[in-house]
Amino acid sequence: MATLGKYCRAYPLSRLRQFPGWSEKAENARKVMKQANGEMVEVTRELTGADYVYLHTDFTVTDGIFIDENIIFTDVTPEWIEFCRTFLAHEPANHEPAIHEPSIKEPRQQSEHGKAGD
């Protein structure tokens, strides 16, 4: 069963390919249905610069939202992390889900004269 990571962000592949050390495993791209010789067959999609891929909190890149499927980039180096942080402004630690706690208002206390908020 596929695993969703805590956070991922979509980027056009053209932006990630600007990293000097970029090397992708295109053979791991998602499968798509295509017609060939009158039959529908499943083939690996060809990745173009306009395709969106997903950068995860561990700085790996997948062709889909699941962290453990269709992994196309795993060469996580300090240079790659720096590229993601500076060029892409990718800071996964800043994207932890916010916990919304409703504010609880204290009831107004009455003074000895019986009026609230004196």
Residue, then its C-alpha position, 0 to 999 in steps of 0.5 A: m500500500a502506498t504511503l503518503g508523506k507528511y508534506c510534499r510540494a509540486y514543482p514543474l520538472s524544468r525547475l528541478r532540472q536546473f540543479p547542476g547535479w540533477s539525474e532522474k530515473a525516468e523509468n520510475a515515472r508513473k504508468v499511463m494507458k496508451q493505445a498501440n495497435g488498437e489495444m490499450v497498453e500500460v507504458t511509462r510516461e515520458l517526463t517533460g519539463a512541463d510535467y509536475v513532480y513532487l518534492h518531499t520532506d526528505f528531499t526525494v522527488t516522486d512522480g506522484i504524491f506518494i513518498d514510496e512510489n514512482i521515485i525519480f530522484t534520490d541523490v540527496t546531497p547537501e548541495w541539493i538541499e541547499f538548492c531546494r531551500t534557496f532556489l525553490a524556497h522549499e522548507p518542509a519543516n515550516h509546513e507542519p500542519a497547524i493545530h487550530e485551538p479555539s480560544i476560550k474566553e474567560p467569563r467576566q468576573q463580577s465586582e462586589h457591586g454586581k456589574a460585570g467588568d468593573 
